[in-house]
Amino acid sequence: MASYTAEVNAIHKKFQAAVKRAKSKQSLNKAYSVHKKAHERLLKKHLREETAMINKAKKNLE
């Protein structure tokens, strides 16, 4: 699994490429929408992993 930062950089690289290719307002909006959804998925995954880590640490303290 790649690090969170590496995955964010990959998402931004794809977004920047899409913005450069865009030839209309609609394509810019679509690129942003795809970018935003990718961020939301990644953040949700990241927070789920951190929650699991915290819960595991709590169990070790009991």
Buried (B, 14 or more C-beta within 10 A) or exposed (E): EEEBEEBBEEBEEBBEEBEEEBEEEEEBEEBBEBBEEBBEEBEEEBEEEEEEEEEEEEEEEE
